[in-house]
Amino acid sequence: MRRRGQTRAVLAVVTAAVLATGCGAFGGDGARDSGTGATRSAPKPVPVWNRSPDSIAAVGDSITRGFDACTVFSDCPEVSWATGSDAGVDSLAVRLLGVTGAAERSWNYAVTGARMADLPGQMEQAVARRPELVTVMAGANDACRASVSSMTSVAGFRADFEKALSALRTALPKTQVYVASVPNLKRLWSKGRMDPLGKQVWKLGICPSMLGDADDLTDTAALRREKVQRRVEEYNAVLREVCAKDRRCRFDGNAVFDYRFDTGQLSHWDWFHPSRTGQARLAEIAYRTVTARRP
């Protein structure tokens, strides 16, 4: 009887220990199960920036329309750096989507003469296509006015750009944005003024704030051009700052502004807009920015 009582006591202690440790200690469903069936890998994070977007919409001004690249005073969207089909340009759309893909899944809503105030309306058109990438190149016409006093204010420029991005984000929160810097207008003046024909074309009203009286080298003219140049730099600072607040927006880091366009990259009809070769350089800059591992 004493031995039976001792056995019962031992069994009671063992049972209590088993209940306290739980089934997991013996290969059940507990947290300490080291079997392969219980191991679950965490889901891979979705990248914020897709370097291979499947569709593109372009907004902006005459540069994105290929103005004066094919014929005088005419748009030539087939050579657009953003969405063009010209083989010599090898546009951003062709590089990313292929020739067929670019023809089917890229759209150009840029308008010659457009300013930043026109960008929200263009963006609404782009949104309707639901693109995975939107390219933006605007601001030159905000500086290229009849006079320095007519240039778009920096505050107005910022408000219009923010409005355009807000319209995109409200409708398409995951669509990516590539923003090109405003070109260096003073450099375009310094290169184009060497051509007599180009200066005659400028008199028709191409960027008068910078290009007007192209041979006037007085202090007054130099100050005027410097004010325009400073405003372009301020516009680019706005593009960089606003874009930096959106994790799906990439600014080109002033690559377009810094590019040393030469006469070979300028239209020989107006010595201001990019030629086919110039459009190809813009496409290279855009592709390099969009496909970079990091902004």
Stockholm file with secondary structure:
# STOCKHOLM 1.0

chainA/1-295         MRRRGQTRAVLAVVTAAVLATGCGAFGGDGARDSGTGATRSAPKPVPVWNRSPDSIAAVGDSITRGFDACTVFSDCPEVSWATGSDAGVDSLAVRLLGVTGAAERSWNYAVTGARMADLPGQMEQAVARRPELVTVMAGANDACRASVSSMTSVAGFRADFEKALSALRTALPKTQVYVASVPNLKRLWSKGRMDPLGKQVWKLGICPSMLGDADDLTDTAALRREKVQRRVEEYNAVLREVCAKDRRCRFDGNAVFDYRFDTGQLSHWDWFHPSRTGQARLAEIAYRTVTARRP
#=GR chainA/1-295 SS CHHHHHHHHHHHHHHHHHHHHCGGGGTSSSTTCCSGGGCCCCCCCCCSSCSSCSCEEEEESTTTTTTTSSSTTCCCGGGCTTTCCCTTTCCHHHHHHHHHHHHHHEEECCCTTCCGGGHHHHHHHHHTTCCSEEEEECCHHHHSSSSGGGSCCHHHHHHHHHHHHHHHHHHCTTCEEEECCCCCHHHHHHHHTTCHHHHHHHTTTSSHHHHTTTTCCSHHHHHHHHHHHHHHHHHHHHHHHHHHTSTTEEECTTHHHHSCCCGGGBCTTTSSSBCHHHHHHHHHHHHHHHHCSCC
#=GC SS_cons         CHHHHHHHHHHHHHHHHHHHHCGGGGTSSSTTCCSGGGCCCCCCCCCSSCSSCSCEEEEESTTTTTTTSSSTTCCCGGGCTTTCCCTTTCCHHHHHHHHHHHHHHEEECCCTTCCGGGHHHHHHHHHTTCCSEEEEECCHHHHSSSSGGGSCCHHHHHHHHHHHHHHHHHHCTTCEEEECCCCCHHHHHHHHTTCHHHHHHHTTTSSHHHHTTTTCCSHHHHHHHHHHHHHHHHHHHHHHHHHHTSTTEEECTTHHHHSCCCGGGBCTTTSSSBCHHHHHHHHHHHHHHHHCSCC
//
